[in-house]
Amino acid sequence: MPRYAESERQSLADLLVTLGPEAPTINEGWGTRELAAHLVVRERRPDAAVGLVVRPLAGYTERMLRQAARRPYPELVDQVRHPPRWSPLSNAWLDEAANGMEFFVHHEDVRRAQPDWRPRDLSPGHQAFLWRKLPLLTRMALRRFPAALLVQAPGYGETSTGAGGEPVRLVGSPGELALFLMGRQRVARVQLTGSNTLTERLRTIRLGV
């Protein structure tokens, strides 16, 4: 059975080695060093990782990220490549659920910041894996969006959310939809149809959970 979290982890680690510590990512303010530090803190410091979603603790998390980023870059990448077995996020039972989307998105954060990037041809199994996560992600990210939003991945399925009203349609492959819904709208290759006001709002609002 494919292990998408593990394959994305290893491919990302390989790319981090190839590009070095100062390469850009599409995450504002983060180069490859900072992105690697984020992944290390997320898996190895559960206390600090809480600040990624609980705003009052964001300052503590930021200090932990800066501290991690000061480590030698090869050490950081090695810790990305070889997660701790005790981590609640990377143990054998939860790795795929907790990291399959995370490492796909961060792999693309690095890939798509490089000048010669091209979309990957993901396997049907990988696309299906990503699609299974998208209905919940869509509802979490856009349940209050002021339109009737229909999200479609041809060949995989469709889901809907939003507060109702004027319809907007978001169409793409599961991988591209995942990037869009995780806040990478400017690099996601999707089709948006609906009023200019609503589609522009959808392209620029802050998304991700």
C-alpha positions, 0 to 999 in steps of 0.5 A: 500500500502506498505511503504518501506521507513518507514519499512526500517527506523523502522527496521534500528532504531531497529537494531541501538538500539540493536547493540549500538553506537560502532558497525561496519558498512560496511562504512569505518570510520563509526560505528553505531553512525556515520551512525545515525548522517549521516541520521539525518544531511541528513534529518534535515540539508538540508544546510549541506546535500548538501555537500554530493554531492557537493565536495567544501562543504564537509568540512562543511558537515563533521563538521555538522556530527561530531557535530551531532555524539556528541549527546547522542546516544538514541537521534540520533536513536530517530531522525532517527526513527521519521523524521521531517515532514517539511524536503524536504526528509521525508515529506509524498509526497516524503518519498518513493521516497527520502528514499526508497533506502536510508534506504534499503542500510543503513539498509544493511550497518549495517546488513552486517557488523555483523558476523552472517548476512544473505541475507534477503528474500525481498518480490516481491513487495519490490524487484520490488520497488527497481528495478524501481530505478535501470535503472536510477541508472545504467546509472548515475553510469556507463554510461562511463564504458568502456564496454557494460554493461548489468544489469539483475534482473531475473523476474524483467527486464534488462537494459544496459549502458556503453561506448560500446565494450566488453560485461560485464553482471551483474546479481542479485536480485534487492536488491543485484544489488542496493547494488552493484550499490550504491558502496557496491560491496564487500558485494553484492551477484551478478554474473559478467561475462566478461573479468577478467580485466573489471569485476575486475574493476567493483568490485573495482571502486567507485560507488554510486551517 
